[in-house]
Amino acid sequence: MRAVPVFRRGRPPGRTRARVGAGAMSAAALAAAAVLAASTGAGALAPSAGTEPSAAEAGHRSAAGPVLRGKGRELQLDLGVELAPAAPGAPAGPLAWRQEGDAAVGETADALREVEVRVVPRGVGLSVEVRVRYREAVRAEREAVRLRLPGSGFALGRDLVWSPLRRPLRVDRGTPVLAVAGDLLVAGGPGIVAARYAPRTNAAAAARAAVGTATAELAAPGNAAPGNAAAGNAAPGNAAAAPVVAGHAAGAGALAGAAPASGVDVELVLDDEAAHPFAVYEQCLPKLPEGDDGQVSYRTLERKRPEGKSPRRPGEEVRGRATLYLLAAGQARLPLVPERWPGGARAAVVFTDHADRTDPEALRAVLHGDSRPVCRAAGPGGFLGRGLKLTKSFFVRARRGGLEEPETAALARELAAAGSEVASHSPTAAADDRETARRALVLLRDFGAVTWIDHQPYTNCEAISSEGWRDDGPYAIRDLVVAAGFRWVWEAGDVGGFGAEPAVGNLFHPARPSAAPPLYPLPFDARLWAFGSTMFQGTPEALGRALSDAALSQLEAERGLFVAHTYLSASPRTTSTPGLAERLVVRPVEGGVEIHPEFDAALARIAARVEAGSIASLTWDQAGSRLRALGDVEVEYRADGSAVLVNHGAEALEALTVAVPAPGWALEAEGRGALDEATEGGGTRAWLDLPAGGAVVLHATRAGARVPFLRPVPAAVHVPPAETP
């Protein structure tokens, strides 16, 4: 297996959008949202006479939905599409279905678009292929497929736990789309960027559960004070979190007292506003406003306008595909899950250091532990000294610390040579016009910069989140940034976090029913992808406490991503404000500065986990590129119980981690033999290289005997004849 360079491996308009909820919607809301649904009433699996459509069925049209047949069973699929905004005047009707060879094809149209859904055999499964073709220019708000499946469900959460579905859950980029209800499994494929799962309950079960839940809540300890919230759910409106269960065993995360599900609603999202929640500041200010106390209230400046709708042109097509598998009754549901981080790492840590007040002397100490060329008694320190990665942003021109300064440029080249990342923090600390940006981008290209981090978007008008995103205007620079080779822009979503106590934040937020994706393409320009971060500023002691072993273990248990928004390279000579001076992570020593021991000790804790293989230390470009590439990975299941990992993308995935929620298994790849693996808690994890455009067949064994991941049975689909009055 090839070495992986990014970690150290240890041993082992006036338009409404679709509002989707767990409950029923009113007819008016459905019409306003242009819910184009074929409501056919899915039922339980019933005996079937065969699997192939009859000659009488072929070619006819029907308002009824397609019927899945397999191994003496059949299920009528309740399948439709949801589109917003609604076409003015005459929204499209339900899908009209017809048989076309071995495929069931559903179609509908309105003044804005044409829609086709094809359900066709693919391997032993059924491929659900959706195509939306636009007739008119429109700012799309939602494009999704809806399935109503019978039976209780399991789903893969944003913590990559395969567990019973007890409450609505949305997953986005970075989390595989995977759920099962009864004997039917749905797996996302190319073009499916997000999904939402919601359990349905019958009235009697819901009433019994409500009584049981109320009784349990009254008896539960810690509920004496009104308004208590579950730990980890600080955001208003969050439902109680499923308990964290070590080992990621199947069944982990169940909520006591939840009603038994009578079915699962699955929404497969091709695109919607929540999949790319980019927002821009309403205005660019000439300067930061100060209060009567001379302080700036950053929270009051957080006034943004959403720009999450996707512009569609006439003739443009949007496509997506998912696969349905009919599973053998009575078999365990143990899917193969591609995980996020390489070589068995459970979590990833990214430090993005903003250029504000950068001092080359302080940066040298942050990289090596000391600004002086001396041998430290404590040994190597800092990021490079401990083998950790850093995404360090720079101004091109600054009073101190800009890339035009030879000392700073040398440090930038040193950290890049060590595998860290040089990023842009705007050309200067002031508002820069297009010509200034053009000149600065020439130099940034020499450093291989691909990540753009806005500086103070309230006043830096060329910031992408201010005026820089526009197509025209004195500060419109998006086209220049793309031409210079940039791939990433910071979404500036945590600027209002100044002053908060630092904490390790997981951008996947598994305790919330829904959360913004950690990365996404700009809806108006997919050449640039935005990413989020967590404000991480405080005294060095506070930063050290935040990076505790407990916090890092929690991040690992959640298979999380911590992207720290920091100001580590500032020094006493570049910092005069008392509140900022106490937050410096370097301190003066004779002849220079050194990294604060409390913060350096925290870096040592991270480095130990990197060495053990449980955490990956990555630059943003490395982390983001990996998550993007994972969106091109699909798992296909075979009748013999094996699974095929397919990489549809142009990027290889080195040391791709895969997991199955069953302990004590061994995984092997055809033509490669046994994989590097580890059993932990309730699951087995292994890793392998997956080449660009390649596929690898995986088998599982237990005690030397083959065992299936899943046991799908061959399925076919037909459209029943329309009923005659």
N, C-alpha and C positions, 0 to 999 in steps of 0.2 A: 504494500500500500504506500502511496506517495506521502511524503511529509506534508503537513498542513502548516503554512507559514503564519497563520493568524492566532495560534494558541500553542501552549505547551501541553503536550499530552502526558498525563500521569500514567500510572499503571492502570491497572484497570480503573310671469306678470300676472296680477289678479287671478292667478290660476291656483287651484288647490292641488295639493299633493296627496297621495294615498296615505291615509292614517291607518296603520296596521296595529291591531291589538289582540289581546287574548279573547276579548268579548266580541259580540256581534256589532256590526256597524249599521247605521240607519241607511235607508234607501237613498236619501239625499246625499249623504256622505259618500256612498258608493258611486253615485253618478258623478259627483264633483271630482272624485279621484280617478274616474275612468277605470274602474275595476272591471276588467274584461274576463269574466270567470265562467267556466263551464261547470255548473253546479250539478253534479251527477249523483251525489250521494254514495260515497264509498262505503262498502259494507265489509263484513267478515269474509275471509276466504271461504269459498264454496267449492264443492266438487265440480269438475269440468269434464266435458266429453272429450276434449282434445286440445292441442296447442296451436293448430294451424287454422287461419280463417277459411271458411268455406267459400266455394265459388259464388254462392248467392250473396255473401257479405262483401266480396271484393268490388271496389269501384263505387259503391253507394255512398251517399252522404247521410249524416245523422247528427242530431243535436246532442245525442248521448255521448258520453266520453268513452275512450277506449277501454277495453277489457284485457287485463293481463292474464295469461294462462301459463301454467307450468306444473308438471308432475301431478296431474289430476286435480289441480286447484285453480280457481280463477278469482280475480278481484277487479271490480270496476274502478278505474282511476278517477278520482275527483281532481281535475287538473285544469288550471287556467293561467292567465297572465294578468298582471297589474301594471298599468301605465299611467303616468301623470306628466304633464297636465292633460286634462280632458280636452277632446276636440270640441270646439264651439259648435253648438247647435245639435249635432247628431253624433254622440259617442258611439263607438263600435259596439256591436252586439257580442253575444257569447261566441266562443269558438265553434265553428261548424266542422265536424269531423268526417273524414272519408278514409276508405281503405285504399292504399297504393302499394301493391305488392305485399311485402311482409311488414310494411310500415303503416302506422296510423298517423294521419296528417290532419291537424286542426288549423283553421284559418279564420281571420277576421280582419277588418280594416275600418279606418275612419278617414277624415279629411287630412289628418296629420301623418299617419303611418299605416303600413301593412304589417301584419303579424302572421308568422307561421310557426307552428310547433310540430315537430316530427318525433314520434316515439317508434324506435326501430331497434331490432335485435342487434346487439354488439357483444360478441363473445357469448357468455352465458347470461349477460344482463340485458337491460333495455336502455338504450341511449335516449335521453330527452334533449332534443336539440331545438333551440329557440332562435328565431331570426326576426329582428325588428328593422324594417326598412322605412326610412322617413321620406314623406312626400313633400313636406314643407320644412322650412327652417323653424326650429323650436329650441327652447332651453329646457332640456329634459330634467325632470325631477325624480322620476322613478321608472325603472324597467325591471320587472321581476316575474318569476314563475311561482305559482302557488300550488301546493299539493296538500291534500287532506288525507292522512293515512290512519288506518284503524289500529288500535292496540296501544299498549303502554310503550314508552320510548326511552331510549338511551341517546345521549349526544356527547360529542367531544367539546369540552369547554375551552375557554381561553387559557386555562392552566394546563391544557392537554390531558385532562382527566376524562376518561370514558366512564360516565356515571348516569344514573337514572335522571330523566328529565322531569323536574318537579316545578319549574317556573319558567317563564319566557326567557330566552337567551338569544343574544345576537353575537355572531362571530364575524370578524372582518379579516383583512389581509394579515397573513402571519399565522393564521389558525386554519387547519384543514376543515373543509365542510364535510361533516360525517354525522349521520344520525340513523337510527333504526326505530321503527314502530311495528310491533308485532313481528311478522316474518318478512318485512320489506325494509331493505337498507337503501339509503340514498347517499351518494358520494359525489361531491363537486368535481367539476372538470374545467377545462379551459373556458374562460369567459365568465365564470361564476366568482365574483369578487367578495361576496358576503352571504350570510344566511341568517335567518331568524327561525327559531323553533319555539313553539308554544304548545304545552299540553292542553288537551280538552278533557273536561270532566263531565260526567253525567250529574244531574241535579241531586240525586239521592246520595251519591258518593261525596259530592261537594258539601252537602249539609252535614253528613256524618263527620267529615274531616274538619269542618268549621267548629263543631262542638268539641271534638278532640283537641284541636289546636288551641281553642280558648282555654280549655281546662289545663292544658300543658303550660300555657303562658302564665296562668295564675299561680301555678305551682312552681314555676321555674325560679331558681335563685337569681337575685340581681334585678328583679322586676319591681322592687318596692317603690322606687322613684319613678314617677311618670316621665315619659320621654326618653327612657333609655334606648339606645340604639345598639345594634350588634357591632362588635369590634370590626373595624376595617370598613365600615359603611358610613363615613362621615358625610358624604354627599347627600343632600336632602332627597327623599323619595326613594332611596335604595331599599330594595327588599332585603330581608335577613339573608346573610351569606351562608352558603353551605359550609359545614365545618371542614377544615383542612385535614385531610387524611394522608398520612405518610404512605409512600409506596405506590400511589396512583393505582390502587386495585379497582377492578370492575365493581361498581356499586358504591364507590366512595362518593360522598357529597349528597346523599339523600337527605331530604328535610323531613323530620318527624312531623306527623300530623298532616302531611300533604295528601290531597285527594288522589285516589288511583285514577290514572289517565284512561279515558276511553278512546283516545286518539291523539294524533300529533299534527298540528299545522306546520308545514315547512314552507318557508319562502326562500327561494333561491334568487339572489340579487345579481343582475347583470350590471346595474348601476343605480345609484340613488345619491341624494345629497349627503347622507350620513357616511357614505363610503369615501368621500373626499370633502371634509368639513372646512375647507379653506375660508378664511375671513380676512378682511382688510380694514385698516383703520379709516374712520370716516373722514378725517382731515389730517394734513401734515401741519404741525405747529411751528411757528418761528423760533420758539424756545420753550423749555419746560416751565410750566406755571408753578410757582411756589406759594404755599399757604402763608398765613400770618406768622407762623413759627419758622419760616424760611425753608421748610421741608417740602419735598415733592411727594404727593400722594399718587403713586403709580396706579393703584387700583381704580381711582376715579378717571384715569386716562384710558382705561380699557373699554373703549366704545368702538365696536367693530361692526362691519356689514358683511353678512354671509355672501360668499361667491361660490357656492357649491353646486350650482346647476351646470349641466353639461350642454354646451351649444351643439346642436345637431344640424347638419346641412342637408338639403334635398339630395336624395340618392344615397346618403350614408346608411350603413348597416351596422347593427349591434348584434353580436352573436354570443351564445353561451351554451354549454353542454354539461349535463349531469348524467349519472348512471344509476339505474334502479336495479337492485339484486333481490330476487326472491330466494329466501334462505330456507334450508331444510328445517322442518319443524323439530323442536326439541334440542337443537344444537346450540352450544355456547356461542355468544357473539363476541369474538375476540379479534377486532380489526388490527391491521398493521398501521401504525401512525408515524408518518415522517415528522420528526421533531425539528426544532429551529436551529440548534447550535451544534457546532462540529465536534466530532470525536467523543461523543457521550457527555459533553458539557450540558449542564442543566439550565444555566442562565448565562446572560451576557451583561457586561458592564462597559459603558462607553462614557468617557469624560470629554465634553466639549468645553474648551477654555476660551472665553471671549476675550477680545483684544483690549478692552478697556484698561487703561493704566498699565499696560505691559511694560516691564523693565527687563532688558536683556539679562541683567544680573540676577533678577528674581527668577526668570525663566530657566536660567542655567541651574539654579538651585532646585527648582521643581523637577527638572529632568534628571539631575544627578545627586540630589541631596545637599549639595553645597556649591556655592558659586566659585569657590576657590579651588585651584588645582592641587588639592591636598588629599592624602589618604585618610578617609574617615575611620575613626576607631570602630564605629558601628558597621562598617562595611558599606557596600553600595546602597544608595538610597534613591528616592525619587522615582519617577516613572520609568525612565530608561534603565536606571540602575537596578530596578526590580523586574525588568522585562515586561512592563505594562505599556499599553498603547494610549495615545493621546491624540485627539483631534484639536489642534491648536489654530485658532483663527488670528489673523493679523490685519491691521491696517496696512495699506501700501505706503502712505505718508502719514507720519505722526511726529509730534515733538520728541518722543522717545518710543522706541519699540516698533517702528514701521519697517516694512521689508526693504525700503530704499536705504536703510541704515546697514552698513556692512556687518556689524556685530550681530544684529538681529537676523539678517539673511543667512549668516553662517549657522546660527542655531536652528533656523528653519530647515536648512538642508541636512543638518545632522539628525534632527528628529525624523525627517522623511526617510533618510537612509536607514534608520533603525526600525522602519515599519510603521511609524506613526504618520499622521496626516496633517498637511498644511491646508488651511481653509481661509476663505476670505471673510473679513468682517467689515465690508464696505471699503471703498477707496480711502476715505478719511473719516474723521469723527464729525464732520459737518455735512450738510446736504450737498450731494455731488450731482452735477448734470451729466448728460449722456457723454459728452466729449471727455470729461474727467474720468468717467467710468470706463470708457473705451481704452484710454491710455493705461489705466490701472490694470485692466484685464490682460493686457499684453504681458506684464510682469508676472501676474498670478499664474498665467499659463506656464511660464518657465518653471514654476514650483510644482506643477502637476495638480493644482487645486481643482477639485470637482464639487466642493461643498461650499455653499454661500450662506453665511449667518448674518442676518441683518444687524446693524448697529442702531440702537435707540430709534425704533421705527416711528416714534412720536414726532421726531424732528428731522431724521434723515429721510428726506422725501424719496430718494432713490431706493429705499428699502423695498423689497419685493412685497412685503405686507403693508406698504404705504402707497406709493405711486409707481413703484418699479414694475409691478405686474402688468401694467397697462400696455396697450398696443401702440399708443402715441402719447406725446406730451414731453415736456422738457426733462422729466425724470423717468420716463419709460425706458427701462434697460433690459427687460426680459429677453429680447432678441439677442442683445449683445452677450448676455450671460450664457445663453444656449450656444451661440457661435464660439464662445471661448472654451467650450467643452464641459461646462458645469452640468451636473446631474441632479444635485440635491439643493433644496432651499429650506431653511428653517421656518416653521410656521409661526413662530413668535407667539405661542399660545400660553406661556407661563411667565410672561414679563410681570404681570400683576402679583407674582409670588414673592417679590422683594419683601424682606422682613420676616417671613415665616421661618419657624424652626426647621432646620434641614432634616430631611428624611429620605431614605431610599425609596423611590417610587417605581412601581412596575407599570410601564406604559400599556400593558395588556389589561390591567385592572380586572382580574378575574372575579372579584367579589361583587361587581356590578352587573345587573342584567344586560346592560349595553354600555359601550365605551367607545370613544373615538379611536380609530385605527392609529397605530404608531407611525405609519407612513402611508402615503397615497399619492397618486399622480394629480397634478393640478388639473381641475376639470376643464379648463380652457386651453391647456397646453401640456399634453402627456409626456413631453420631452423632459419636463422637470417634475421631480417628486418632492413633496414636502415631508418633513419629519418633526416629531414633537420632542420635548425634553421636560425635565423636572428641575425647577429652580433649586440649586444646591449651594447656598451661600450662608456663611455663619463663621463664628470663631473657629480656629483650628481644633479646639477641644470639642466644640459641638459637631463639627464634621467627623471627627474621630468617633464620637459616640454614635452618630448616625450609621456609620459603616461598621456596625458591630457584627459579631458572628451570628447573633440571632437574626438580624436584618438580612444578612447575606444568605443564611439558611432558608429564610422565608422566600427570598427571591428565587432560590434554587427550587424549592418545593413548588412554586408557581410557574416554573419554566419561563421566568420573566426576563424583561429587558429594562435596565436602568440606564437612562441617558441623562447624565448630570450636566446642568447648565452652571458653569463655574466662572470664577474670576481669580485664578490661582497665580497668575504671573505678575500681579501688582506688588509694589514694594513701598517702603516708607517714603522714598523720595518721589514717587509718583502719586502718593495718596496723602491728602491733607485733611479730608473730612474725618472727624473722630469716629463716627459710626462705621466708616469703612476701614479705618486704620486697625480697629480691633479685630477685623475679619481677615487680616493678612495671614497667609499660611507660611510666610517666610519671616525670619527674625534676624536682626543685625548680629553679626559676630565680627571679631577683629579681622579686618581685611575683606569683608564681604557680607553675605547673608547665607543662612542655611534654612532648610525646610524645617518646619515646626515638628518636633518629635511625635506629638499626638497624631498629626495628620500622616506623617510618614509611617507610623505604626499601623494606621488603617490601610495604607497602601500595601504594607507587608502582609496583612490578613488577606487582602484580595490576591496578592501574588502567590500565597500558599495554596489557595483554592485553584488558581490557574495551574500551578505545578501539579496538583492532585487531579486535574482534569474536570473539576466540577463547575468551574466558571470559565468563560471565554472572555479575555480582555481584547476588545476590538476597537478600531476606529469607527466613526459613523459610516464611512463609505463601505467598510467591510461588513458591518452589521446590516445596513440597508440593502446592500447588493445581495446578501445572502437571503434576506427575507423576500426580496423581489424574485430571486431565482426559485425559491420554494413554491411560489405561485404557479410555476410551470411543471411541478411534480404531481403526478397522478398515480394512484394505486388501483390496479385492476385485479379482480379476484377470479380464480379459475375453479372449475368444477372439482378438480382434484384436491382443493384446499390450499393450493399455493397462491402466491400473490406476485404481481409484476409491478415493479417500480419503473415508471416511465418518466423521462425528462423531456418535455416538449420544447424546452428552451434552448438558447444558444450558449448558456453558461454552464460549465461543469460544476457539480457540487462535490467538493472534497470532504471526505469523512462525514457523509450524511448520516445523522443519527436516526434510527428507527426504533420503535418500541411496540410491544404487545402487552396488554394488561393480563399477563399470566406469568407467574414465577417459575423458575426452573426449566425454562425452555432453552433450546439452542437454535440459532438461526444460521442457515447456510445459503450461499448463492450458487446457482448453477454455473459451473465452470470456474468457480473461485474457492469453493470449499467453505469451511466454517468461518464466521466473522468474529472480529474482536467484539466482545460483549461483556455485559455485567448484569447480574440479577440483583435487584434491590427492592425491598418491600414486596409489593404485590405485582411486580412486572419484570419483564426482560427487555434489555436495551442493547443495541448493537450498532455498528457503524461501518460504512462502506463508501467507496467512491462511485459516483453516478455521473457518467460522461454526458456532455451536451448531446442532445438528440438521441440518447441511448436508453436502453431498458435492461433491467436485471430481474431474473426470476428468483424469488426467495421461497425457501421451504422452512418449516419449523419441525423440530423433533423434541420429544420428551423421553428421557430414559432410552435413547437410541431409536425410538419408533417415530415415524412421521405422524404429525398431528395437524389438523387444518386450522388456518386462521379463521376462515368462514367456510360454510358449505353451501354455495349458491347452486340452484338447480336451473337448467336451461328454461328460458321463458320466451314466450311469443306474445304478440298483441294483435287484437282484432277490434274492428268497430262493428257493434251489433246493428242490425237493420233498424231503421226508424219505426216507431210504433205507428200503426194506422188507426185512425179514429173509428 
